[in-house]
Amino acid sequence: MRQPRSPEPVAGPAGSVAEVLVAALRLGLTSFGGPIAHIGYFRREYVTRRSWLDEASFADLVALCQFLPGPASSQLGIAIGTRRAGLLGGLAAWLGFTLPSAVALTIFGLATVSSDIAAAGWVHGLKLAAVAVVAQAVWSMARTLTPDWWRRAMAIVAVAIALVWATPLSQVAIIAAGALVGRLTLWPAAVASGVGEASPVSRRVGVLCLAAFGALLLLLPVARAADGQPIALFESFFRAGALVFGGGHVLLPLLNASVVAPGWVSSDQFLAGYGAAQAVPGPLSTFAAYLGTVSAVPPNGIAGATIATVAIFLPSFLLIFGALPFWDWLRTSTGFRAALAGTNAAVVGILAAALYNPIWTSAIDAPIDVAVAAAGLALLVRRTPPIVVVVLAAVAGELIARAGAAG
């Protein structure tokens, strides 16, 4: 007689939600420098200092978060918190890491929304800082994600399409095409399989989360057409969080098309907020809190910030909870890895196109602007903390504006 199938192993929580929240809040207050730096902070805190997981398990979770769409550092925190204290631990890890920067950017948005900041010199400086930051991101991502001429060609084609066809739909199409071309033409070696650990999330919960992710991605645009601005705001940020590959900087073109094109946020406000987002610790995706705050169409303010922040991070929760039970299969799938490699090449192209339009075209007005942006890029390449570059660029912008007014 056929034996009943044994239940899947599910790991029980190893720690408390409170200790996860405290550890994550410590990181949220001190983790400057972007996603790559965040991973280093996480390793020091969770592997070296607290011994919550070993090096091999940490590397596996880093790989998982790089495979999935969404902000990698935030997803890594969610995954570690879930491993430590279950689903609530994942939520606590996200809250601690995200809340400080989300609050800071909401306050910045509230402080600037009632004033005309377009002509302020320091705002122009923030826009020049954005040029430097994105240029450095394009360069470093291109070196890592387009190591051969075929993937460089894919990125160049993506640049051309993104510049000619600049809509949210075009970016989705470029990402999907990159995945398809990568799946058909790129065959990276499979990750060596090992003995997997019991997942803290059951496969049933994983399937439900993946189903919810797919349903929201498909149904929210339908609901947006039938409902008002709250659904439109939520859908725009959910779509950005669901489709971003390659790090937080890739959110820039997705969000620009979603909030600047329909007139919710001006180009000056957008780039000023993006520059300010470099000066706070925590995930770059909390830029959404600022955009929700300054939106010209209600809901805005604190309500808009809350909707935008929840929407942009919700895909990360659904994908991490959905993927953890199936990670052993994903990590050995050559087809999945090939599609990911193609996607990564495509997003390099999308980000390079965004570097030109809207960033360069909105920020660079004179040769002195090129000099300031180039100096910022040189400092970033020499591993100067982004917050230093942002402050120096803001000061330079203000000095340029005063010199122009005096002349």
C-alpha positions in Angstrom: 0.0 0.0 0.0 1.2 3.5 -0.8 2.8 5.2 2.2 1.5 8.6 3.1 3.8 11.4 2.2 5.8 12.7 5.1 5.3 16.4 5.9 8.0 18.8 4.8 10.5 20.0 7.4 9.8 23.5 8.6 12.3 25.2 10.9 11.0 26.7 14.1 12.0 30.2 15.2 15.4 30.4 16.9 15.0 33.8 18.4 12.5 36.5 19.4 10.9 39.1 17.2 12.1 41.8 19.6 15.8 40.9 19.2 15.4 40.9 15.4 13.8 44.4 15.6 16.6 45.8 17.7 19.3 44.3 15.5 17.7 45.6 12.3 17.0 49.1 13.8 20.7 49.3 14.6 21.5 48.6 10.9 18.7 51.0 9.7 20.3 53.8 11.6 23.9 53.2 10.6 24.0 51.4 7.2 25.1 54.0 4.7 26.5 53.3 1.2 24.0 51.4 -0.9 23.0 47.7 -1.4 26.6 46.3 -1.7 27.7 48.1 1.5 24.5 46.9 3.2 25.4 43.3 2.6 28.7 43.9 4.3 27.0 45.5 7.3 24.6 42.5 7.4 27.4 40.0 7.4 29.2 41.8 10.2 26.1 42.1 12.3 24.3 38.8 11.7 27.2 36.4 11.0 30.2 37.8 12.8 28.7 39.6 15.8 25.5 37.7 16.5 26.2 34.3 14.9 22.6 33.9 13.7 23.8 32.0 10.6 27.1 30.7 9.2 29.0 32.0 6.2 27.5 29.4 3.8 23.9 30.1 4.8 24.5 33.8 4.5 26.0 33.4 1.0 23.0 31.3 0.0 20.6 34.0 1.1 22.6 36.7 -0.7 22.4 34.6 -3.8 18.6 34.1 -3.4 18.0 37.9 -3.0 20.2 38.6 -6.1 18.1 36.1 -8.1 14.8 37.7 -7.3 13.4 41.0 -8.4 13.3 43.6 -5.7 15.8 45.5 -3.5 18.4 42.9 -2.6 19.5 44.4 0.8 15.9 44.7 2.1 15.1 41.2 0.9 18.2 39.9 2.6 17.1 41.5 5.9 13.6 40.0 5.5 15.1 36.6 4.8 17.4 36.6 7.8 14.7 37.9 10.1 12.4 35.2 8.9 15.0 32.5 9.4 15.6 33.8 12.9 12.0 34.4 14.2 9.5 33.3 11.6 7.2 35.5 9.5 6.9 38.1 12.2 10.7 38.2 12.4 10.9 39.0 8.7 8.4 41.9 9.3 10.4 43.1 12.3 13.7 43.0 10.2 12.1 45.1 7.5 10.6 47.6 10.0 13.9 48.2 11.8 16.0 48.5 8.6 13.5 50.7 6.7 11.8 53.0 9.2 14.6 55.4 9.9 15.2 56.4 6.2 11.5 56.3 5.4 10.8 58.7 8.3 13.7 61.0 7.3 12.6 61.2 3.7 9.0 61.8 4.6 10.1 64.7 6.8 12.3 66.0 4.0 9.3 65.8 1.6 7.0 67.6 4.1 9.6 70.4 4.6 10.0 71.0 0.8 6.5 70.4 -0.6 5.2 73.8 0.5 8.1 75.8 -0.9 9.4 76.4 -4.4 12.7 74.5 -4.4 13.2 74.4 -8.1 15.5 77.4 -8.2 17.4 76.7 -5.0 21.1 76.2 -5.5 21.4 73.3 -3.1 18.7 71.5 -5.0 20.6 71.8 -8.2 23.6 70.4 -6.2 21.5 67.4 -5.2 20.7 66.8 -8.9 24.4 66.9 -9.8 25.0 64.4 -7.0 22.4 62.1 -8.6 24.3 62.3 -11.9 27.5 61.1 -10.1 25.7 58.4 -8.1 23.9 56.9 -11.1 27.0 57.1 -13.3 29.0 55.2 -10.7 26.2 52.6 -10.5 26.0 52.1 -14.2 29.8 51.7 -14.4 30.0 49.2 -11.6 27.0 47.2 -12.7 28.2 47.1 -16.3 31.5 45.7 -15.2 29.8 42.9 -13.2 26.7 42.2 -15.2 27.9 42.5 -18.7 31.3 40.7 -18.7 31.2 39.6 -22.3 30.4 41.2 -25.6 27.1 39.4 -26.1 25.7 40.9 -22.8 27.1 44.3 -23.6 25.3 44.1 -26.9 22.1 43.3 -25.1 22.6 46.3 -22.8 23.2 48.6 -25.8 20.0 47.5 -27.5 18.2 48.0 -24.2 19.6 51.6 -24.0 18.3 52.4 -27.5 14.9 51.0 -26.9 14.5 52.7 -23.5 15.5 56.1 -25.0 13.1 55.8 -28.0 10.2 54.1 -26.2 10.2 55.8 -22.8 7.1 54.4 -20.9 6.6 52.1 -18.0 5.5 49.4 -20.4 8.7 49.7 -22.4 10.8 48.9 -19.2 8.7 45.9 -18.5 9.1 44.7 -22.1 12.9 45.2 -22.0 13.2 43.2 -18.8 11.0 40.4 -20.1 12.9 40.4 -23.4 16.2 40.3 -21.6 15.1 37.3 -19.6 13.9 35.5 -22.8 17.1 36.2 -24.7 19.2 35.2 -21.7 17.2 31.9 -21.3 17.8 31.0 -25.0 21.4 32.1 -25.4 23.2 32.2 -22.0 24.0 29.1 -20.1 26.0 29.9 -16.9 27.2 26.9 -14.9 24.8 25.7 -12.3 25.4 26.5 -8.6 26.7 23.3 -6.9 23.9 21.9 -4.9 24.3 21.1 -1.2 22.3 19.9 1.7 19.5 22.4 2.1 18.2 23.6 5.5 14.7 23.3 6.6 12.7 26.4 5.6 11.0 28.5 8.2 8.1 29.0 5.7 6.0 26.0 4.6 5.5 25.3 0.9 1.8 25.9 1.3 2.5 29.5 2.5 5.1 29.9 -0.2 2.7 28.9 -2.9 0.1 31.3 -1.5 2.6 34.2 -1.4 3.7 33.6 -5.0 0.1 33.4 -6.1 -0.7 36.6 -4.4 2.3 38.3 -6.0 1.2 37.2 -9.5 -2.5 38.1 -8.8 -1.6 41.6 -7.6 0.7 42.2 -10.5 -2.0 41.3 -13.0 -5.1 42.7 -11.2 -3.9 46.0 -9.8 -3.7 47.6 -13.3 -7.3 46.5 -13.8 -8.4 47.9 -10.4 -6.4 51.1 -11.2 -8.5 51.7 -14.3 -11.8 51.3 -12.3 -10.8 53.1 -9.1 -9.2 56.4 -8.1 -5.8 57.7 -7.1 -5.1 55.6 -4.0 -5.1 52.4 -6.2 -3.1 54.2 -8.9 -0.5 55.2 -6.4 -0.3 51.7 -4.9 -0.1 50.0 -8.3 2.7 52.3 -9.5 4.9 51.6 -6.6 4.0 47.9 -6.4 4.9 47.5 -10.0 8.2 49.2 -9.5 9.1 47.0 -6.5 8.0 43.9 -8.4 10.1 44.5 -11.5 13.3 46.1 -10.3 16.4 43.9 -11.0 20.0 44.8 -10.2 19.7 47.0 -7.2 17.9 50.1 -5.9 19.3 52.5 -8.5 17.3 50.6 -11.2 14.1 52.0 -9.5 15.0 55.4 -10.8 13.7 55.0 -14.4 10.7 52.9 -13.3 9.6 55.5 -10.7 10.3 58.4 -13.0 8.0 57.0 -15.7 5.4 56.2 -13.0 5.2 59.5 -11.1 6.8 62.3 -13.2 5.2 61.4 -16.6 1.6 61.7 -15.2 2.4 64.9 -13.4 2.3 63.7 -9.8 5.9 64.8 -9.0 7.9 67.4 -10.9 11.3 66.5 -12.4 13.0 68.9 -10.0 11.3 67.4 -7.0 12.1 63.9 -8.2 15.9 64.5 -8.7 16.2 66.5 -5.4 14.6 63.7 -3.5 16.8 61.1 -5.2 19.8 63.1 -4.2 18.6 63.4 -0.6 18.0 59.6 -0.5 21.7 59.1 -0.9 22.3 61.0 2.4 20.3 58.7 4.6 21.1 55.2 5.9 19.0 52.2 5.0 17.5 51.0 1.7 17.3 53.3 -1.3 13.8 52.1 -2.0 12.5 54.4 0.8 12.8 57.1 -1.9 9.2 56.0 -2.4 8.2 57.6 0.9 9.4 61.0 -0.3 7.6 60.6 -3.6 4.4 59.7 -1.9 4.7 62.7 0.4 5.3 65.3 -2.3 2.7 63.9 -4.8 0.6 66.7 -6.2 -2.5 64.5 -6.3 -3.9 63.2 -3.0 -3.3 60.9 -1.2 0.0 62.6 -0.3 1.7 63.7 2.8 2.0 61.0 5.5 -0.8 58.9 3.9 0.9 59.0 0.5 4.3 58.1 2.1 2.7 55.1 3.8 0.9 53.8 0.7 4.0 54.2 -1.5 6.4 52.6 1.1 4.1 49.6 1.8 3.5 49.1 -1.9 7.1 49.2 -3.0 8.2 46.7 -0.4 5.2 44.3 -0.5 6.6 42.4 -3.5 9.8 41.7 -1.5 7.8 40.0 1.3 5.7 37.9 -1.1 8.8 36.8 -3.1 11.0 36.0 -0.2 8.2 34.1 1.7 7.4 32.4 -1.6 10.9 31.5 -2.7 12.4 30.2 0.6 10.7 26.8 0.6 11.8 26.2 -3.0 15.3 27.7 -2.9 17.1 24.3 -3.3 15.5 24.0 -6.7 16.0 27.6 -7.8 19.7 27.6 -6.9 20.5 24.6 -9.3 18.3 25.7 -12.2 20.5 26.7 -15.2 17.5 28.0 -17.0 16.6 30.3 -14.2 20.2 31.5 -13.9 20.4 32.1 -17.7 17.2 34.2 -17.7 18.6 36.2 -14.7 21.8 36.9 -16.5 19.8 38.3 -19.5 17.7 40.4 -17.2 20.7 41.9 -15.5 22.2 42.9 -18.9 18.9 44.5 -19.8 18.6 46.5 -16.6 22.2 47.9 -17.2 20.8 49.3 -20.4 17.7 50.7 -18.7 19.8 52.5 -16.1 22.2 53.8 -18.6 19.3 55.3 -20.6 18.0 56.9 -17.4 21.5 58.4 -16.7 21.0 60.4 -19.9 17.3 61.1 -19.7 16.0 62.4 -17.2 19.1 62.7 -15.0 21.7 64.4 -17.3 19.2 66.4 -19.3 17.6 67.8 -16.1 20.8 68.5 -14.1 23.5 69.6 -16.5 23.1 73.2 -17.7 26.7 74.4 -17.9 30.3 73.2 -18.0 30.7 73.9 -14.3 27.9 71.4 -13.7 29.9 68.7 -15.6 32.9 69.5 -13.4 30.9 69.1 -10.2 29.3 65.9 -11.3 32.7 64.5 -12.5 34.3 65.4 -9.2 31.5 63.6 -7.3 32.0 60.5 -9.5 35.7 60.6 -8.9 35.1 60.7 -5.1 32.6 57.8 -5.3 35.1 55.7 -7.3 37.6 56.3 -4.6 35.1 54.9 -2.1 34.1 58.2 -0.5 30.8 57.7 1.4 27.8 58.9 -0.6 26.6 61.2 2.1 29.9 63.1 1.8 29.5 63.5 -1.9 25.8 64.6 -1.5 26.7 67.3 1.0 29.7 68.6 -1.1 27.5 68.7 -4.2 24.7 70.6 -2.4 27.3 73.1 -1.1 28.8 73.4 -4.6 25.4 74.0 -6.1 24.6 76.7 -3.7 27.9 78.4 -4.3 27.4 78.3 -8.1 23.9 79.8 -7.7 25.2 82.6 -5.5 28.1 83.3 -7.9 25.7 83.5 -10.8 23.4 85.9 -8.9 26.3 88.1 -7.9 27.6 88.2 -11.5 
